[in-house]
């Protein structure tokens, strides 16, 4: 929790600033509220989404798997096609 909280604490202000700079005039509130909604929606959906993994393994293994997946993605990012 300490590592995750520190990471979110360092990223959230920068992400808020970036999104508010990219948002068109008059849309700042909607863009920032969308970010907050996405964060809380992810926190709400994570327990049901990981329920099967926790049942098949145990809680410690589920934490290990969910820690390893983003790390693997950071090492080898998914190929993304450029926007058309």
C-alpha positions in Angstrom: 0.0 0.0 0.0 2.9 2.3 0.7 4.4 1.8 -2.7 1.1 2.1 -4.5 0.0 5.1 -2.6 3.3 6.8 -3.2 3.0 6.1 -6.9 -0.5 7.4 -7.2 0.5 10.4 -5.1 3.3 11.3 -7.5 1.4 10.6 -10.7 -2.1 12.0 -10.0 -1.1 15.7 -9.8 0.9 15.4 -13.1 -1.9 13.6 -14.8 -4.4 16.2 -13.6 -2.2 19.0 -15.0 -1.6 17.2 -18.3 -5.3 16.5 -18.9 -6.3 20.0 -18.0 -3.7 21.4 -20.4 -4.9 19.1 -23.2 -8.6 19.7 -22.6 -10.4 22.3 -24.7 -11.6 25.5 -23.0 -14.8 24.9 -21.0 -14.2 21.1 -20.7 -11.6 21.0 -17.9 -14.2 20.0 -15.3 -15.5 17.1 -17.4 -12.1 15.8 -18.2 -10.9 15.9 -14.6 -14.1 14.3 -13.4 -13.7 11.6 -16.0 -10.2 10.8 -14.6 -11.6 10.6 -11.0 -14.5 8.5 -12.2 -12.1 6.1 -13.9 -9.9 5.8 -10.8 -12.8 5.0 -8.5 -14.5 2.7 -11.0 -11.3 0.7 -11.3 -11.1 0.4 -7.5 -14.8 -0.7 -7.4 -14.3 -3.3 -10.1 -11.0 -4.8 -9.0 -12.5 -7.2 -6.3 -15.0 -8.8 -8.6 -12.5 -8.9 -11.5 -9.9 -10.7 -9.4 -12.3 -13.0 -7.5 -11.6 -16.0 -9.8 -7.8 -15.5 -9.5 -8.0 -15.4 -5.7 -10.2 -18.5 -5.6 -7.8 -20.5 -7.9 -4.7 -19.5 -6.0 -4.7 -17.6 -2.7 -4.5 -13.9 -1.8 -0.7 -13.7 -1.7 -0.4 -15.3 -5.2 -3.1 -13.0 -6.6 -1.1 -10.0 -5.4 2.0 -11.4 -7.0 0.2 -12.0 -10.3 -1.3 -8.5 -10.3 2.1 -7.0 -9.5 3.8 -9.0 -12.3 1.4 -8.2 -15.1 2.0 -4.4 -15.2 5.7 -5.0 -14.7 5.8 -7.3 -17.7 3.8 -4.7 -19.7 6.3 -2.0 -18.8 9.2 -4.2 -20.0 7.6 -5.0 -23.3 4.8 -2.6 -24.1 1.9 -3.8 -26.4 2.2 -2.6 -30.0 -0.1 0.2 -30.7 -1.1 1.4 -34.1 -0.8 5.1 -34.7 -4.0 7.1 -34.8 -5.5 7.5 -38.2 
